[in-house]
Amino acid sequence: MTERSASAPDISPKDPNWWRQAVIYQIYPRSFADADGDGLGDIRGITHRLTHLSTLGVDALWLSPFYPSELADGGYDVADPRDVDPRLGTLDDFDAMVAEAHRLGLKVLVDIVPNHTSDQHVWFQEALRSGPGSAARDRYVFRDGRGAHGELPPSDWQSVFGGSAWRQVPDGQWYLHLFAPEQPDLDWDNEEVRADFRTTLRFWSDRGVDGFRIDVAHGLAKDLTEPLRDLGDDLQGEEALVTMADGSHPFYDRDEVHEIYRDWRKVLDAYTPPRMAVAEAWVPNHRRVLYARADELGQAFNFEYLKTGWSARELREVITVSLDTARAAGASATWVLSNHDVVRHASRLVLPEGTDPDAWLLSGGRAPAIDAARGLRRARAATLLMLALPGSSYVYQGEELGLPEVADLPPEVLQDPIWEQTGHVRKGRDGCRVPLPWTRTGPSYGFGPGAAWLPQPESFASYSVEAQEEAEGSTLELYRTALRLRRKLLGDESLTWADSAPGVLQFVRSGGWSCITNLSREPVPLPPGELLLTSTPLENGHLGPDTTAWLGTTPQRPGT
């Protein structure tokens, strides 16, 4: 790998539009760093490791939920959205973390979970005590059941985690939970619910938070007109969002949800600089762009890119459409390769086409067996491709180490509710949430002074930060080099495709630098230009398979 300097503007931390081409690092707090030795990552652990992020070269960190929670869904069952889980620290710890992040030049984003609360939230406990018809129950979606005695669920709606989305309480009514039963859905037609979330946005903004990631952003508005509409067997799950991609789904991606976010934008814009927000909305591209409009959240995650296979044709199509739709909304595009909900891309990118990730996880990663070395090679190439694209790149903790999915976690350690709710048909997301390795040795490879809440494989020693800091050409070195160079190369958000051979992607960014990725099976010659960086070394001067290179402008001779 080689690096050369290039002149281009840096991202300014004082720019209100800093997020448009930022690199944002996702922290899953319980798996990042454990300062107190209880096996769970915590806020002080994050603070102690912030220099890792500043050295890496990211612009911001995003914290997945750190709020009080019974951990029925990895912290997304929030009991109090304006506090810190005592196992993870205190509000003072949080304030100290924000102060240190800002001292290091890092912005801070936090997760907001507006679709539901924990069943331990004071509101839901009050609703259970208050009974049918009460104001307390009006904050949630309670309904009488069907059948002669109300013994059947109010509709056929299914939970994302499997089974009915309704649970009956002792007095006979049912409440809606689109996720785990411990996550009752809020009723966003209730003004008290809307006012409370405005308070939450101000609470964290007043503490210095720079932005928000909005969980299940497409799920808040619901058609609760009686009788509730059944979906039928063919329209359950994500596939219904494609079939009903016109705002007509009874509880996902309804047009009314955008009124909520226009109201939020007024709150966010009251701060200087305005607070940014990004939507987690698993909806088709033409619908997702609505959440990214300037008078709403401003940005939305691009999951089509994450789901695209290792194909030059498919990637070019998705990149083109993503840039076009983001531009139409006045937003910048977003790019994601991994997060806390999907198989890590160092493993996912080498699963044979058509492989069901859930079946692969159930096999412990053995059927089919994958080529880990090839997976890492593709992951490195995919990273340089992603970081060269116009817009924001969201990096998930551990991908800078090249961590693979831990597919062989034994059933007795699994924590994800998907495992139990699907009757052990789906293993869940624990394999991408295994705590990070910081050192070669120790009971949790430097994650904390004791064992971690999920077991780490022995192979994590060689993936650790300590091991990679001393290894030339390591994945950690690649990320640091790429992020340092990216800051120098950044210009506007334009991209021009260049002609390339089949199986090869090449585009040019403003200023004339270019990115070329070889997704074919054979080495290809490099086009003219100054070699700036490669994801793996060249092969006799050629770009090998599963490799990306960044090229500077070709030095011009006099008279040309």
N, C-alpha and C positions, 0 to 999 in steps of 0.2 A: 504494500500500500504506500502511496506517496501523497503528499499534500503540498500545495503551493498557494501562496496568497493571491487574493483577487479583490478588487475594489468594488464595494457595493454597500448600501446602507445597512446598519444594524437595526434590530428592533429596539425602539426606545421604550423603557419601562414607564415613562411618563405619557406616552401616546395613548389616548383613550381607545384607539383601535389596535392596541398591542396584540390582541388575541387573533387577529386576522391571519397571521402567518406564524403564530407561536408554536412551540413544542411544549406540550403539557403532559406531565408525568403522573400517572394514576397510582395512588397509594391505597392498598387495601390494608387499613390500619392494624388489624389483628395479625397480619402476616408480614409486616415490614421490619419492625425491630421492637424487642421486648426489654424495657429498662428495669422493670421491677422483679423479673424472674418468675412470674406466675404462668408463663407459657403463652400468654396472649401478647401480641404487639400492643403498644400504647403510645400516647401522645408524646411523652418524654423521650421514648425511643425514636420517634420520628425526628424530634428536635435534634437529638444527638447525631443523627445521620443525614442532616440536611446538607452538609458539605459534600456528600456523595452526589447530590443533585446539582449543586452549583458547579462542581468539578465536571460532572457529566455534560453540562451546558444547556439544560432545559430552561424554559422561561417561566414555568409555573408548575405547581403541584395541585392535584385534585385528590381530595380525601373522600373515599367511600365512607358510609355512615360510621360515626364514632359516638352516636347518641346512646342513652340508656336503652337497653334492649335485652330481651330474653334469648336472643340469637336463634329464634325459630327459623329465620332466613338470613343468616349471616350479617345481622345488624340492620337489615331493611325492614324489620318489624320494630318501629320506633315508638318508644314509650313516652319520650319527651323530646320534641325537636329543638328545644332551646337549652340543652344541657349536654354534658359529657358523661358517658357511661363511667361510673366510679372505678370499674376495672381497668379503664383506659386512661383515667386521670381526672382533672378538674378543669373548670373554665379558666383558672389561672394558668394551668399548664397549656391550654389552648392559646391563650393570649401570648404567652412566652414563645410558643412555636411560631405564631404569625409574625411576631416582632423579629425573631431570628430569620425567618424566611425573607421578610422584607429587607433586613440588613444585608442579606446575601443577594438581593436583587431578584428574588423569586416572588411571583404572584401566588395567591392562595385561592383555590376553588373548593367548595364543599358540596356534598350531595344534599339535595332536598327531595323528600319522599312524600309527595302530595296525594297520591292515589289512595293511600291507606295508612292506618296507624297500627301499633301493636294492640293486641287485646288487653294488654296491661296499662294502656293509656288511661288517664283519669276519666276522659270522656266516655270510653267504652265501658269501663267499670260502672260509671254512673248510669249509662244506658241499660246495662243488665239489671241494675237495682230499680230503675224507674218504671220499666214495664212498657207495654204497647201504648202507642199514641202519645208518648211523652216528648217533650222538647229535646230531651237528651238522646232519644232514639232517632230523632229527625236529623241529627248530625251524620248518621250512618244510613245504610240501605237495609232497613228491616222490612220484611213483608210477611203476610200470612201465607201458609202453605196451601198447596192444592190437595185435592182429595176430599173425601167425606169429612175427615177430621183434621185437615191441614197437615196430614202426615207426609205429604210429598213436597219436594222442593218447589219454590214458586216458578221456576223455569228450568230449562235444560242446559243452562249456561255451565261451561266447564272451567275448572281452575287451570291456570298455566302449568301448575305442578301436578296435575292429574286429579281425576274425580270431579264430583260436583263442586260448583263454586258457591254452594249454599251450605250453611250449618245451622241446625236447629238448637234453640236455647230452651231451658227447662219450662218456660211459660208457653211454649208451642210456636213462637214466631221463628223465622229464619233470618239470618243476616248474610249478606253477600261478601265473599272473599275471592277475588280473582286470582289470588296467590295462595299462601298457606292459610289454614283456618285461624291461625294466630294473627292474621293481617286483615282485619275487617275494613272494607271499603268505605271511604267517606262519601257523603252526598254533597256534591259541589253546587247543587241548587240552594244549599243552605248558606245564608249570608254570614252566619257566625263562623262557618268553616273558612270562607273566603277571607274574612277579616283576620282570623287567626294566622293564616299563612302570610298575609301582608306583614303582620307583626314579626313572624319568623324571618322573613327576608330582611327586615330592618334590623332585627336583633344581630344577625351575623354581619351584615354590612357595617353596622356601627362598631363592630369589633375588628374591622379592618379587612374582612373577606372581600376579595376582588371579583368573585364570580360564583356561579352556581351551575351544577349539573342537575338536570331535572329528571328524576327517575319516572319511568312509565308516563312520559309527558302526554302520550296519546290516550290515556285511560281515564281522565278525570270526568269528562262529561258523559252522561249516560241517559238513554231513553228509558225512563222509569214509568211511562204511561201504562196504566192498567188496562187490560191484562198484559203482563210482560210478554214480549215476543220470544218464542222459541227459535233456535237457530237450526235445529236438525243435525243429524250426524255428519252431513257433508260440509258444514260451515263452522265447525269447531276449530279452534287453534288459529295459528298465524295465516293459514291458507285463506281464511275468510276475509282477511284484510286486502287480499288481491281481488277476490270476487266482489267484495263490497267496498271498493275503493272510491266511493262517492260521498262519504260522510253518513251513510245510512246504517252502519253497524250499530247494534244497540248499546255497546259499551266501549268501543274503541274508535279513535280517530273521528269523532263526531265534529261537525262544523262549530258547534257551540263552545268547544274547548278553546278556540282562539280568542274568544271574548275574555277568558280568564287571563291569558298571557298578555293581552293588550293592557289589562289592568295592572299586571305585574310590571310591565315595562315602565309605567308611570312611576312606580316605586323605585325601580332600579335606576332610572334616569334622574332621580332627585339627588343622586350622589355625584360628587366630582372626584375622579372621573366616573362616568356611569358604570354600574356593575354589569359585567357580561353574563350571559347564560347560554347553555347549550342543552338541547332537548335530546333525551333518549326516547326515540319514537321509532318502533319497529314497524314502519309502514312503507308503502311503495314510494319511489323517488318523487313523483309528482305531487304526492300528499305531504311528504316530509318537508319539502321546501317551504310550505306554509308556516311551519313553526319557526323558520329561520328569518322571517321577514323582520325588517328593522323596527317595526312597532310592536313586535312580539319578543321572542327570546333572542333572536339575532343569529343563532347558529344551531345546527342539528347534526347529530352523528350520522355518518354515512355507512350504513351497515351493508349495502350492496357491495361496497369495496371489500369489506371483511369476508363476505361470503363467496367472493369470486375465486374460481380455481386458478391454478398456475398455467394460465393460457394467455399468450400475447393478444390474441384477438379479443377475448372476453375482457381482459384488463383495459385495453384501449377503449372499448365500448363503454365500460362502466366509468372510466375516468372522464371521458368526453361528456357523457350525460350528467355526471355529478358536477362538473365545472359549469355546464350550461345552466343547470337548475339552480345552483348556488348563485350564479351571476344574475339570474332572473329575479331572485329574492333580494339582491343587494348584499348578500352574505358572502363569506369566504367558505370554500369547501372544507370538509373535515376528512381525515384519513385515519383509520384504525386497523391494526392487524390483530391485536389481542386485547382482552379485558378479563374481568373477573367472572364472566358468564360463558366463555367459550374455550374450547381446546386451544392451548397455546400454539401459535403458528409455526414454531419450530417442529412441532409434531403434525399439525393439521395439514401443512402444505405438502407432505409426502404420503398422506393417506390416498390410496388408489381411488380414482374417480368412481363415484357411486357408493363409497363406503359410508355406512351409517355411523357417525361418531359415537352415538350411544351404545351401539353394539360393540364397537371397538373398545370402548371403556369397560363394558361388562366383561370382555375377554381379558381384562388386565393389560391391554395393549399388545396382546399376542396374536390376535386374529383380525386383520393381518399383522404380521411383524413388519416394522418399518425400519428404514435405514436412517439412523439418528444422525450420521455424518452428513448425509444428503439433506436431511431436514434442516440442519444448522446452516448449511451452505445456502439453501433456498431462503431461509429466514434472513440471513445477512443481505442477500440480494434484494429481497422484498423491502427491507428496511431502507436501503439506499434509494430504491425507487420511490418509496413513500415520502422520504424526507426531501426529495427533489421536486415534489408536486407543489403547485401553488395552494396555499391554505394552511390550516392548522393540522399538526400531527399529534395524535394522542398515543403516548407510549405507556404500556402497562408494566408495572414493577417486575423486574426479573428478565424482561426481554432483552435488556442491555447486557445480560449475562448469557443470553442464548438458552435460557432454561426451557427444557422440554416439558410436556405434560407428564405429571406423575399419574400414570394410568393404572398402576397396580396397587393402589391403596386398598387394604383389606376391608371387607364390609364392616367390621366392628369399629373402625375409626371414623367412618363417614359421618358428616355433620349436615350435609345439604338435605333439606326437607324433600327434595325431589325423590330421593332414594326410597323413603317410606311411603310417600303419597302415591307413587306409581307401582307400589307392590313389588319393589326391587326390579322393575323393568328398565328403569333409567338410573344410572349410577350417580349422576349429578355433576356438580361443578367444583368439587373439592380438589381435583387434580391440578387446577390452575391457581389454587389458593394456598398451596403449601408454602410455609414461611421461607423467606429468603436466606441463602447462605452468604455470610459475610467473611468467614474465615475457613481455613482448611480443616480445622479441628474443633473440638468442643462438643458438648452434648447436643447443641442445635446449630453447629457451624457458625457461631457468632451471633445468631438471631437473639439469643438471650443467655443468661447464666445457667438455665436448666433446659429440660426437654420442651419442645414446641407443641402447640395444641394439635397439629397434624404432623405425622412422622415424615422426616426428610430422607430420601434415599442416599446411600453412601456416595453415589455419583455426584452429589451436590458439592462435595469437597473440591472437585476440580472445576466446578462452575463458579466457585465463590469469588467475591470481589478481591480478596487477598491473592488468590491464585492467578487471577487474570491481570491484576495490576503489574505482575512481574513477568507476564508472557507477551512477547512481541507478536503482534497480529491477532491478539485476542478479540473476542466480540466486544468486550468493554472498551478496548482501545478504538475499535472501529466506530462505536457510537460517539465516543468523545471527539474523535477526529472529524467525523461527519458533522456533528452539531457545531463544532468550532468553525469549520469551513462553510457550513450553511449560512451562518450569520454574515460572513463576508460576501457571499454570493447573492443574498436576497435582493430582489428588485421588486417590480410590480407583480401582479397575480396573473400575468399572461403565460400562455403555453402554446407552442407551435409544434405540431407533429412533423417529424422528418421521415422521408422515405426509408424503409428498412426491409431487410430480408424477412421471409416468413419465420415466425417464432421469435422475432426480435422487436423490441419496443425502443423507439428513440424519440425524444422531444427536446426542444430548445426553450430555455427560459430567457427572460429579459436580461440584457447584458451579453447575450451570446453564448453562455455556458450551456452544456447539454448533458442529458442523462441517457444512457443506453443500457438496456437489460436484455441478456440473452436467455430466453426461456426454451430454446431448442436443445437438441441433444448433441450438437456439434459445435466446436469453437468457430467463432466468426471474426473477421478482421475488424479492427477498430477504425472508425471514421477519422478524418483529420481533426486534430485538436490537441491541446496540451493535457496530458493525463494528470488529473487532480487526485483521484481516489478510486480504488476498486474494492469490491466486497470480498474478493479472493484474488490471489496473484494471477497475473496474466499467464497464458500458456503459449510459450514461444511467440510472444507479442500479440497473441490473439485473445479475445474475450471468451473464456470457457463457458460451458453450459452452467446455468443457474448462477450467473454472475452479473453484477451491475457495475458500471463505471461512470464517473463524472468527468467530463471533459471541458477544459477552458477553450476560449476562442483560439483559432489557429493564428499564430504570429504571421503578419502580412509582410511580404518582401516589398521593397521599394518598387513602385510602378505597377503594383497589382491592386 
